[in-house]
Amino acid sequence: MKNNKRRIKFLERAQVEKITAGIRKRGRLEKRDRAIIETLFSTGLRVSELVALPRKPFLKLADGTFE
């Protein structure tokens, strides 16, 4: 019988800092990339779960507010 249990792996703080430090400085895209990485790390979401989230609630309106 095959054991399908996955062993959960965690990143050390230094590894997370190295990843976030590698985000290229490029204005709005930098903010987007940092938000994606920080959301993944702080929530434990899988990438597939993150990309399945509806985008509309996160879109910033022209006047600086959120919908």
C-alpha positions, 0 to 999 in steps of 0.5 A: 500500500502506498503512503500518500502523506506529504511531509510539510516543509517550512521555510526558515526566516532567512529563506523568506527574506532572501526570496523577498529581497530578490523581488526586482524594483519596478514600481507597480509590478514590484508592489504586486509581486511583493503582495503575492509573495507576502500573501502566500507566506502569511496565509499558507495558500497554495499558488493555485488557490491564490490565482483562483481568488477573484481579482476585483476586490483587490483592484485599486480605484483611481481615487485611491480607495478599494472596492 
